Amino acid sequence: MADVLERLKATLADRCRIERGIGGSGMFTRLSQKREIPLSKSYVALVAGSLSLWWGCGDVADHAGAVVRDSAGITIIESSTAQWSTEEAWRLSKEAAVTIGVEDGPAEYQLYRVRSALKLPDGRIVVANGGTHELRFYDGDGNYISSSGGEGGGPGEFRVMGSLWRLGDSLLVYDWVQRRVSVFDISGEFGRSFVLELDQDSTLPLPDNVFQERTLLTKPLMRDEELKWSFYRDTSLYLRYSLAGKMLDTLGAFPGAESSWHAQEGFVFGGVAPFGRVGQSTVAGDHFYYGSSDKYEIEVHTSSGTLERLIRRPIPNRPVTRDDAEEFRRPWRENTDQPGPVRDIMLDAKMPDAMPAHGRLIVDAGGNLWVAEYSPRYNDEGRWTVFDPAGRMLGVVETPVDGRVTEIGDDYIIGVWKDELDVEHVRVYPLIKPSQ
């Protein structure tokens, strides 16, 4: 009898993993990547009913109040409370330690269309200034040192400067028009470049980040033939490229952005729908983080696409109120310079019942995941929920609004903010951690 009971327990343990995999996340097709796993919910329910007399499958609450469980080999961490006490909570200094950017003054301090800003290991700051297609280098106090790049099609030049990443002692910068990644050393010396090959559907790849294993994560820009009218949500196919520009494999297809496009009286107009959900992603080390923003759930995948972990907060999406809708419509109502058909489309746009569950994702130098609270205003991130490397919620950190965080180190946050005159400034804020 004991042997039979042990077999029943093992069977039920498998049932627990299967059952939880079916409910909630709906991840089986994506997990399997190339194949679907056919499972019968009726069969699972039958097994559950038969075996629950012998053995129960329960969640485990750890010391920090997070619920941790296993589902078909995927670890699920669900946090409802913060670990930090008021005294332990991280916070930013009220004043920036470094500020770069002026309205009037030397050209090397005037910033425009900053794509990213990073702090280098020796304390220098590198800024991808899209307005001049340059990498600009400043010392730790914000004093200008040198520039690399420039506008053009030659080696180390850019037609339209895109994202900037650091990989070890190299800096990688993408050019949207040339589909080319240029590689510089951290002193700004140009080394080489490579062009990203198109996939079989001729989809233009958009680099998203770089893995520590020296491969590039990309997602496609929407093709013209995929353009649909009115409201819809696209699908992002995430691909992995070598640092020679060769497509290696597919990580998976994930929900992209909720969009709305219209053709009216000679105008083609559209983009992300009002309060539309957008798939958010980032890379840290050899892992890929993704959140659909439908609900507060972040997926953690390996660089080969295998789902390892789900990080959750059991909170509802904030409702879209009448005031929210009016605030969205207000600038369109007031801006009479916009073409009439465009204004009419935006003023008549349908509003969803609830906002996205979260905004952007960033992983800091210590492996902590920062999830921005959703804001309907572009570049208006002001509250971030921080999760430790295991996925447990630590607490909330507030950052200045009207800006965009570009990197989070062990003891600083760097990003781009605009002042009341719309002048861009790169700022470095000390990150204070009382318990460390």
Secondary structure, DSSP 8 states (H G I E B T S, - for coil): -HHHHHHHHHHHHHHHHHHHIIIII--HHHHHSSS-----HHHHHHHHHHHTTT-----EE-TTS-EEEEETTEEEEE-SS-S--TTT--EE-SS-SEEE--SSS-GGG---SEEEEEE-TTS-EEEEETTTTEEEEE-TTS-EEEEEE-BSSSTT-BSSEEEEEEETTEEEEEETTTTEEEEEETTS-EEEEEE----TT---EEEEEE-TTSEEEEEE---GGG--SEEEEEEEEEEEEETTS-EEEEEEEEEEEEEEEEEETTEEEEEE-TT--B-EEEEETTEEEEE-SSSSEEEEEETTS-EEEEEE------B--HHHHHHHHHHHHH-TTS-HHHHHHHHT----SB--S---EEE-TTS-EEEE---SSTTB--EEEEE-TTS-EEEEEE--SSEEEEEE-SSEEEEEEE-TT--EEEEEEEEE-TT-
